[in-house]
Amino acid sequence: MNFDLIELGQDEFAYRLEEGGTLKAEITWTQMANVMIIEHTFVDESMRNQGIAKKLLDKAADYARENQYKMEPVCSYAVVAFDRYKEYDDVKV
């Protein structure tokens, strides 16, 4: 499963999964200096319960690590995942 890094606008980015021109999943953030503000996670109903939201968050966390960024979760999924999984401790603000 390949997620494409997309620049949405000034300082706004996303990892997206599209199939046939249809958005199937994405995680979006605003870049504030060295902090990624995780604002939105979406997975199409047809793809839910397959761990795709976590894979998106993992991809974003890898991006943060590669660039020495921190992450601040705002969307409800990211907030819960940051509390639930210790693997994100190194990228928490």
C-alpha positions as CSV (number, residue, x, y, z in Angstrom):
1,M,0.0,0.0,0.0
2,N,1.6,3.2,-1.2
3,F,0.7,6.6,0.3
4,D,1.6,9.6,-1.7
5,L,3.0,12.7,0.0
6,I,1.0,15.7,-1.3
7,E,1.5,19.4,-0.7
8,L,-2.0,20.9,-0.2
9,G,-0.9,24.5,0.1
10,Q,1.4,26.7,2.1
11,D,2.7,24.6,5.0
12,E,-0.2,22.0,4.6
13,F,0.6,18.4,3.6
14,A,-1.0,15.0,3.5
15,Y,-0.2,11.3,2.9
16,R,-3.0,10.0,0.6
17,L,-4.2,6.8,-0.9
18,E,-6.2,7.2,-4.0
19,E,-7.7,4.5,-6.2
20,G,-9.2,5.3,-9.6
21,G,-9.1,9.0,-8.8
22,T,-11.1,8.4,-5.6
23,L,-9.7,9.4,-2.2
24,K,-9.6,6.2,0.0
25,A,-7.5,7.4,2.9
26,E,-5.4,10.4,4.1
27,I,-3.7,12.0,7.0
28,T,-3.2,15.8,6.9
29,W,-1.0,18.2,8.9
30,T,0.1,21.8,9.0
31,Q,3.9,22.3,9.3
32,M,4.7,24.8,12.0
33,A,8.5,25.2,12.0
34,N,9.7,21.7,13.3
35,V,6.2,20.6,14.5
36,M,3.7,18.7,12.4
37,I,0.2,19.5,13.7
38,I,-1.8,16.4,12.8
39,E,-5.3,17.7,12.0
40,H,-7.3,15.0,10.1
41,T,-7.3,11.3,9.5
42,F,-9.8,9.8,7.1
43,V,-10.3,6.2,5.9
44,D,-13.1,5.3,3.4
45,E,-15.8,3.1,4.9
46,S,-14.9,0.3,2.4
47,M,-11.4,0.2,3.9
48,R,-12.1,0.5,7.6
49,N,-11.0,-2.0,10.3
50,Q,-7.9,-2.9,8.3
51,G,-5.4,-0.8,10.3
52,I,-5.0,1.8,7.6
53,A,-5.4,4.8,9.9
54,K,-2.5,3.5,11.9
55,K,-0.4,2.9,8.8
56,L,-1.0,6.5,7.8
57,L,0.0,7.7,11.2
58,D,3.1,5.4,11.1
59,K,4.0,6.9,7.7
60,A,3.7,10.5,9.1
61,A,5.7,9.5,12.2
62,D,8.5,8.1,9.9
63,Y,8.4,11.4,8.0
64,A,8.8,13.3,11.2
65,R,11.7,11.2,12.3
66,E,13.5,11.5,9.0
67,N,13.2,15.3,9.2
68,Q,13.8,15.6,13.0
69,Y,10.3,17.0,13.5
70,K,7.9,16.6,16.4
71,M,4.2,15.8,16.1
72,E,1.2,17.4,17.9
73,P,-2.0,15.4,17.5
74,V,-5.2,17.4,17.1
75,C,-7.5,15.0,15.3
76,S,-9.3,12.5,17.6
77,Y,-7.7,9.4,16.0
78,A,-4.1,10.7,16.4
79,V,-4.8,11.8,20.0
80,V,-6.0,8.3,21.0
81,A,-3.2,6.6,19.1
82,F,-0.5,8.8,20.8
83,D,-2.0,7.9,24.2
84,R,-2.4,4.2,23.3
85,Y,1.0,3.4,21.6
86,K,4.3,4.2,23.1
87,E,6.0,3.9,19.7
88,Y,5.2,7.6,19.1
89,D,6.8,8.9,22.3
90,D,10.0,10.0,20.4
91,V,8.0,12.3,18.1
92,K,5.6,13.8,20.7
93,V,5.9,17.5,21.4
